[in-house]
Amino acid sequence: MALNSPIDIEGLYNDYLDKKQEENRLKRYSGKESWYHASGAGSCSRKLYFESVEKAEPTNPLDSKTKRLLRLGNVLHDDFEKALTRYNRDNNNRDNNNRDISRVKEKESKEKEIKFHTEGEITIPELNVRGFYDAVVESKEIYLYDFKSCGGYSWKLKFGRKPAFNPSIHYELQLGTYGYAIKEQFGRLDGMYLYYYNKDTSLMRAVSVPVSYISRAYLFWKNINDEHKEGLPPFRVGVSPVQDWQCNYCQFLDRCNPPR
């Protein structure tokens, strides 16, 4: 039987993740707690109220195991961002003074040029929403990508022979929120994609999301703003919460005290 490790590596790693989480909070959200997070699109209205209107501290913070799982997704995002940034560096910084390139070839090169924008902040002041998109592809057209990691079970529910009945559209509404701001920023948006990575098998798959989710996301946030002007929303399945099982994973469970 293997001996226990003399060093508590797990504890050291958990402490590291706690510090990284706090650094990220201070960097992204400190002083901006009253804004809704774009990543909350499609979430429970009561949860959003506690988070952004009351600016309450979570009563049920994430456990260490969940934080480690989420960190894997963050590492994946970092790798994708580095890959796209490297592409920009290797392909979009040509020497304009290189006389060996003819004007014709230079024109053809520019027409095919692809530039990636990564981890950009978006704000939608009229909805009091802000967030950070994963990647925008700028060429002759504009495309928006959001990277999602998932385990084998979630992958099977989405891409297996028997997809989940009544699937959540949380990711689509999140992407639509980013899409609204990107369309304003770039003047157009020609496509939106969720790019999934299976953490168990390393399979990857892109899913096209209809641009109609932009208007659906806008309507979601408009309704949230209107509802929160009246105070804490009542319990309504489909809105608060969106699906009743989500209460068990909510960081405001004890504060909310949903009916059982």
Secondary structure, 3 states (H helix, E strand, C coil): CCCCCCCCHHHHHHHHHHHHHHHHHHHHCCCCCCCEEHHHCCCCHHHHHHHHHCCCCCCCCCCHHHHHHHHHHHHHHHHHHHHHHHHHHHHCCCCCCCCCCCHHHHHHHHHHCCEEEEEEEEEEHHHCEEEEEEEEEECCCEEEEEEEEECHHHHHHHHCCCCCCCCCCHHHHHHHHHHHHHHHHHCCCCEEEEEEEECCCCCEEEEEECCHHHHHHHHHHHHHHHHHCCCCCCCECCCECCCHHHHHHCCCHHHHCCCC
